Amino acid sequence: MINVEAAVLATTIATFIMAIMLAALMTKRYLLKGGQLSHMFWAMGLWVFAFTVLMEAGFATGLYSETFVAVYLFLVVALVQLLSLGSLQLVVSAKIKRAYYAYCLVVAVFVLYSVLSTNIGNIMSDYVVFGNLPLPVVVSSSLATFPAAVLMIVMAWRGYKKTKSARFTSIISGVVIVSIAGTLYIAQIPEFLYASEFIGILLLWYGFIK
């Protein structure tokens, strides 16, 4: 019989190690190669992603509090937004970029308020983040994560049509899958959370390291 705690812990630790190494690499590339904004946002998103995965490892060992999970829920939204801002740099229109920056800021404040002002309760089941979230948290998080996921999917499709590059496609696909992991959780389909995170980071490694 599979030990759920051990399986979740092993997956999250492996994902964390790969995420933090890739975050460090992306940060180095941003600093050394002209400071591309896409690299900056993707690096920031990967650092946040690594931290949320570390928190998931904590959940798997029984570490839990309402404050801890409130921070986790906010960071899940933040990493999706940061990764989407990396994809946003592929958009040519300055007006669209400014509008999306403003939208992200407003929604992030809304998410922060909702996770701090509502009683979240215990959302763990068999060492996995799972449970019904309060309506304000679901609404605010969905306003952030679903538009971000749509933006990244559209940019991935446009990038693929334009470049036909396997590396580029792998990078964008990895960004989308990592982000959708958080989106699926907010949509209360958490059984895909850890598998999506692991697959997403593998795709990012393939795209950035190949």
C-alpha positions, 0 to 999 in steps of 0.5 A: 500500500502506498504511503500517501505522506511519503509519496507527497513529501518525496514529490514536493521535495524533488519539485522544490529542488528543481524549482530553486535551482532553476530559479537561481539560473533564471535570476543569473540569466536576468542579471547577466543577459541584458535584464529581459523582463520576461526572465525577471518575472519568470525568475520571481515566479519560480522563487515563489513557486519553490517556496509554495512547494516547500510549504506543501512539504510542510503540509505533508509532515503535518505542519499547519495553521490558518496563517500558514495556509493563508500565506500559501493561498496568497502565494499560489495566486502571486506565482500565477500572476508573476508567471503570466507577467513573464508571458505578457512581455510577448504582447506588443501593445503597451496599453494592454501591458499597462492595463494588465499590470493594473489589473494584477495589482488590484486583484492581488490586493483583493486576494490578500484581503480575502485570505486575511479576513475570512476563516479558512479552516482546515483544508488538509486531507491525507496530507494533501491540500484539499477542502472547500475554500470560503467564497471570497477566497474562491472569487478573488483567486479565480479573478487572478488565476483564470485570466492569467492562465488564459493569457499564458495559453494564448501566448503559448499558442501564438509563440508556437505558431510563430517560432515552431521552437521545441524549447520555447514551446516547452518553456511556455507549456511549463509555465502554463502547467505550473500555473494551472496547478494553482488554478486547479487547486483554486477550482477545487480539483486538487488531485492534479496539484502535485503531479502538475507541479512536477511535470511543469518544472520538468518542462521548464528544465527542458526548455531553459537548460537544453 
